[in-house]
Amino acid sequence: MEAPRATIRRARELRRKLTPPEARLWVALRNGKLNLHFRRQHPIGPYILDFYCDAAKLAVEIDGQGHLGRIDQDERRDSWLLAQGIRTLRIAASSVRDNIDGVLDAIRAATVGEP
């Protein structure tokens, strides 16, 4: 599904302004440890995904304090993505900061369909 122009412009802005946890995970993903291609701040439909792997149809969302109180919005977004065939893996920003290897293990497991 193609994203609206405004969403595409916003995604470009966000790529230049990654949060520290997003930047840390991006470096790890770009380092090739998972042998998969991820895009950062990828627009799809009305949404912008923190990280997206097309081969695995997996969105990886880093949830920091900005997600507090947004449970309903996140559930609607995840449901919409699932209807498009895209699974969502939500990871706490603190996990990226404190346990990047564990985060990469969780992403690896999600890409091969493990629970």
Secondary structure, DSSP 8 states (H G I E B T S, - for coil): ----HHHHHHHHHHHHT--HHHHHHHHHHHTTTT----EEEEEETTEEEEEEETTTTEEEEEE-GGGTT-HHHHHHHHHHHHHTT-EEEEEEHHHHHH-HHHHHHHHHHHHTT--
